Amino acid sequence: MINNNWNYPTTMWVGKNRIKDLSEACKNLNIKKPLLVTDSGLSAKKIIHNALKDLNNKKIKCEMFSNVVGNPTGSNVIEGVDFFKKNKCDGVIAMGGGSALDVGKAIAFMIGQNLPLWEFEDIGENWKKANEKKISPIIAVPTTAGTGSETGRASVILNEKTGTKKIIFHPKFLPSIVILDPILTIDLPPNITAATGMDALAHNLEAYCAPGFHPMADGIALEGIKLIYENLVKVVDNGSDIEARMNMLTAASMGSTAFQKGLGAIHSLSHPVNAMNNIHHGLSNAIFMPYVLNFNKNFIQKKILKICDYLKFDDRSFNGFLEWVLELRQRFNIPHKLSEVISYKDFNIEILSKMALEDPSTQGNPKKLSIEDLKTLYKNSMEGILS
């Protein structure tokens, strides 16, 4: 495998064992005392301790903050900001899955802000309220191939007071240096590899199908889908396949790059159940995917046929593509019905549908969504009605 340095959408150091260049990334950004942000589960793992040890050997003193939950909260960010200031850090290394990356980026952003985090929700031009001169430099190191947060200009954070996920946006949320190292993903278990891979598929697919003119995003998304088609099953079956792991990391970064064009109802439906029921984001995206595809069929059929042609499907039709998605889910033991992961007593369709309607992703759906449409999609997903 040949290592590469990419410069789109940001500086990306790509290849096997590129984690060894972490100290060089710090030096390039003049970070002398970084805060490594990760989650509590990963903080005890060898890959984190090796990274800390290597930084220490290179005379870079690094602090670690790991109070990050699976669906990260505003409290995680506030606590991280306090920790950053207390330890007089000067930059962030966000290392882990999407949660750690989102919190790490938000901490670096909030260091220099006087307004609350929620004032920067991705609505209108809220981002212009920020003092961008005081945003700390960010290095992102993903250890899963799903969210693609390393190439995103936003973080998804749960507001505990309202119980809703909020997209916090600023152009400088985009990390200055990204390290994509497939070695860091080898120990992911098959079920997490599958769920995060389906998340990457959802990002590329919704970006490609979103309305609007953005040929660059379309091209990136289409190639991202191809990489997933060719590699996701390989990495689930054989987690030690380094080339396939690299391709999945790339596809995840491509999905996040492409969805500046827009997302859709898969994410609109997912965000509320992630917030209220603490369901893994990639898993919920995978569950909702076929129901949303069917709902949007008349608006996306031509694009789906282009995907089928590009992937050289035997059955180059909308139904052929839908069948591929269903087969993937079945192969990965992903539930067909939402009711397999959420009980009916914990499922409040009125509240969830209202939250979904207000989600920013709703605006990018190819077919206009009403609250009744969202109720129907939730109902069908709970009952397994694919029609």
Secondary structure, 3 states (H helix, E strand, C coil): CCCEEECCCCEEEECCCHHHHHHHHHHHCCCCCEEEECCHHHHCCHHHHHHHHHHHHCCCCCEEECCCCCCCEHHHHHHHHHHHHHCCCCEEEEEECHHHHHHHHHHHHHCCCCCCHHHHECCCCHHHHCCHHHCCCEEEEECCCCCCHHHCCEEEEEECCCCEEEEEECHHHCCCEEEECHHHHCCCCHHHHHHHHHHHHHHHHHHHHCCCCCHHHHHHHHHHHHHHHHHHHHHHHCCCCHHHHHHHHHHHHHHHHHCCCCCCHHHHHHHHHHHHHCCCHHHHHHHHHHHHHHHCHHHHHHHHHHHHHHHCCCCCCHHHHHHHHHHHHHHCCCCCCHHHCCCHHHCCHHHHHHHHHHCHHHHHCCCCCCHHHHHHHHHHHHHCCCC
